Every structure is written in C-alpha cells, then in structure tokens.
Amino acid sequence: MSEMRERVVDGIVLCSQVACPQVGCPQVDSPSSSPPAREQLPTCPPALSLQDVSPRMQFLRENPVPFSAFLTDSFGRQHSYLRISLTEKCNLRCQYCMPEEGVPLTPKADLLTTEEILTLARLFVKEGVDKIRLTGGEPLIRPDVVDIVAQLHQLEGLRTIGITTNGINLARLLPKLQKAGLNAINISLDTLVPAKFEFIVRRKGFHKVMEGIHKAIELGYSPVKVNCVVMRGLNEDELLDFVALTEGLPLDVRFIEYMPFDGNKWNFKKMVSYKEMLDTLRQRWPELAMLSGEESSTAKSFKIPGFRGHISFITSMSEHFCGTCSRLRITADGNLKVCLFGNSEVSLRDHLRAGASEAELLSIIGAAVGRKKRQHAGMFSISQMKNRPMILIELFLMFHDSPPAIPSISSKDSLGVQSLRHRVSFSNQVATLCPGRWVPQTPPLAQRGLGSDSPHRHYSSHSDSDTDPKCLSPVSRAPASHSGPLRTSDQLTHVDTEGRAAMVDVGGKPSTERVAVASAVVLLGHMAFKHIQENQLKKGDALVVAQLAGIQAAKVTSQLIPLCHHVALSHVQVRLELDSTRHAVVIQASCRAQGPTGVEMEALTSAAVAALTLYDMCKAVSRDIVLGEIKLISKTGGQRGDFHRT
C-alpha cells in the first residue's frame, strides 16, 4: 500500500501523488485536479472496495493530494511520463537516427548504473510519474534489461512500463519481459520491403523484426505499436501497405514526421507532413475516421471501420503538441532533458554521485522543469540547433560557447536592424566529426531581437581555418594562382570516346580531404539594398533565407547537375556580407568532404542558389538586380593539384 509522503521545502509542505492501492492497476481515481487519464491496459482486476482497505488508505483515496510542484512547469503542464535511456549503443544504424560514421560513445563509467537508474525512477514515481518508457540506443541489448523491468514493476504507483525497440531481439526476450511486468511495446519499422529495410538501417534483420511483432501479438499485447518514420523519396510510397496491416492485426501503426537531429542530414523536403499523409490515405479509404484521444497524447489516431487495428500520426514538425507535453527524458549518461528538441540538459548523475539528498535532487529537477519553454523552436530553427543525434538523446556533447562579436543593440533600435545589419556576416556549418572530438553544428546567425528585452540567440564554433575565412574584397580581381602542377586535358572528361555524355568513374581514385570555396555577388541597387539592410522585405529575412538555400543546394548538387557524383559533405558554410559601396551582397560558400572527388560544384551551386534566392526575395522591390562574379575561389585535395584565386 502506498503511503502519504510529505517533505518540507522552503517552508512549504509538499505531498506526492497518491498511488492506486492496487499495485499495477491502471484504474486510478481521476479527480479534476489530477493529470489527464493515461492509456489503459486491456484488462484490470476488480477494484478493492473501501471495506477492503485501511482507514488511512480510504482517507487518501477520498482526499487526493495535488500533483508534484517539482514536475509542474511554469505553464501548468504536469510531467507524469518519464523516458529513460538504458544505453547509447544500438545494433542498427538507422539513417534518420545515427550518422553513418557512428557516434562517439560515453565511457562506461560515465553511464548510469542499474542502481542509479532505479534510484531516479523511484524518485520520479514518488512525485507522480505513472508511466516509464525504456529507450536507447537499443534497450534490449542491455544485459540486465529484464531485471530492470522487474524492479520497476515493484514501484507503487507506476501504472505503465513500456519499451521502444528496433525489434531485433524482441521475440527472444519478450516472454521474460512480459513476466517481469512489461505492458507496453513500441517497435520501429520503416519499411515492409526487406531490401529497403537493409538500406535504411544499414544492417540485416527485417525478418527478426517481423517475428518480434507477431510474438507480441501472440502474447496478448494490444495494440502493438509500430513506429514508422516517413521520409519522402524513401518510404512514403508504402503508406497504404502499412495501413493494410491493421485490417487483420491489432496494430497501432504510428506514422512519424521526419525530425531533425545531428547527423541525419534533415531537410524539409524529406519531411512528409501529417496532412499530406492523411490526404493520401483518404483517397484509398474515404471512411477513415478520427478517434478521440487523451489531451496529452502525442498522436492523432484514426481507424478504418471493420479493421482490427488503427493508425496514428506523430506531428512533431507540422502541428506540435507542446501545449500538452507531459514527458521528461533521462539520457543514458544521466542528463535530464525536458524537451526532445531542446539542447538544455542538467546532469542528475553528477549530483547523485556527489551525494545529493532527495530534497536537493528534487530542487534540481524542479528548476529544470520550471525552465521548460512553452514550445519548441519550429522545424527550421531546430534543424540549425545544436542537439544530439537521435541515437544519443543520451550523450551530452560538450563544446565551448563563447558569444560571437556583434555590435550592441541600443534600446532605441528595438529590432536591432541598423546595428546588426551594417556589414555583418551570416554563416553556418554542419556537424563535423574530428578525431577524438565533435565540432558542433554552429549557425552563428545574429538573430535580431523581437524587442529591447528579447534574448538574442548566439552560437559559436571551435576555431577552424575554414570557419573564419577572410572577408571578400569587393574590388579583388587578381588572377588565379596554382599550388602544385595543374594538369589540363584537351578532352572533356564527361563524354565518352563517341562523344556521348558519361559520368566519370572515380572508383579507383584515392579518398582525400577535399575543400572548395566559391563566391557570387548580387548587385541589388539602392532601394533593394536598403530593404535588406533594414530587414523590411515583406517576404522576411532575405539573408537568412538565402543562407539556408545555399546550404540546402550544396547538399543536393548531384540532383541538380546530372553528371555530378553524390558527395557526403562533412562541412558547409555560407557567408553573406553587405557591401554598401556597391549596394551589393557578397556571398561566399565553403564545402568540405572526404572522398575521391572534389566539391567545387557543391560550393559553386551553393553560392549560385544563394544568389538566386536573394533575387527572388527582392524582385518585388526591384527587377534591376544583377547576379554576377560566380566563381571558384579555391580548391584543394585533388590529384591535379590545388587552385587558389588570389
């Protein structure tokens, strides 16, 4: 039986939420002051009558205490759902989750021990958490996962113990997990085509996942949740096939919008929105009906009449559910993360190991929850934000954070227009993996404030020769110079002996680091230049949009230029600088990759598309805009020697 727990913090008596007197019973009384009802188990033993319980328990049931103040944020959201990562390791390499080159793992000594996991779980459950989901990495590769589930099952007040798994080991472990107390399962599966499965996860194992799904159904789990991340050009053509599975199987197929994390090369063109998916399905099943759901649910659920299962949509990007979020996360290395898309974390592990008391831990947790923002920043801001790769919403990537040198903003200039836009450069770079350390994604965009008291978002990067290039001189027209021999050819390389177009075979060329820098100039004229300088264009911030377009263009160059090889870029940087003497914007694009072919086309495409985007943003103001001086500034790493325009 649960007991009333009282603590005195800052002179205030706080009480934890009362658990149901039946251990593991999901049917907890839900007074108006308690959080919304959580998902129900298929069956539940009959509730105890008041005559069967002690007088104290009768009092507690009739006089429920408020939800924990420590787990309630400044917007009134009550956090009763905790996700705990058991490991950073995984036996798959999903493209949207983990960078192809892998991730640096935290030393074992810095990961939470089993006892530390249980200590934190016990503390959160005492404060009102009634649902815990175990995640990873891949949680089922942790040797003591069954024992962890069994010990969590002993926590009074914990109604749901779930697990999110890739399913590879599920069929083998599920009978033991069910016996230990596991009562909710999410299985990740992004395709029903075995060959495509191997491409997406970079490993074999499709049939093991399907075996795990059927084992869960066989053991009575209903519904079995199947998570499918939908990516344009990869698996959006399988939507109908996934829905068809629910006709005869008790599945909840959950279509998840593609989300940005470090290393997954996210861009909005890959994202298929919830409404687009729904329109596709309704063309085939117009009778598709929406189901009512819990207020705090992340999913919008639908069902086709007559089907055993149903489908859901997780709309993190197009229609966020931040307003009802009830989730907290603890990473494998012990950091508390209050928002999946935020980069703010606090180490509970360090405080635990320093001997912090329960009251001190609660104070730390309460402070972190209290700082939770109303909502995440939106898909474009998230894609530029430093965050963990999805596999490591469990690894704290340390990096220096010194503010960039930008002009101060006076109180008279509340939008920060003149001071920020007078010859200020805008740059961006993607995450780069270096030996022994990560160079984080650092978009140093000096965003203007929305008011005199609005905080500015500043980012910084490790010092690097490519991240601090000299400013372009608008009058520099010196001839090119070459370091090393530059061999020329009297024959075009992209045609065969018969004059037909052909892609160059680079299979035998050595893999070296390739770097290229290109530039372009957009002559805007007085009026358009003034609008950009003061950020008065109706379309929005032209410099930021052009920068994003240049970054995106570099990454899809092979899709735009027919005979270009696809290059896995490790670094992209686009800088835009205002030149008031010519009423122009000077663009510089830098690209880097490790491979057998150069990246000058990526740099040139980036600069050119950024210039075209500026034209598009400004054409309503003036059509007397000239795009010019698109040229290669430098190229290094190729067999024909380096090139530098001086």
Disulfide bonds with the S-S distance in Angstrom:
none
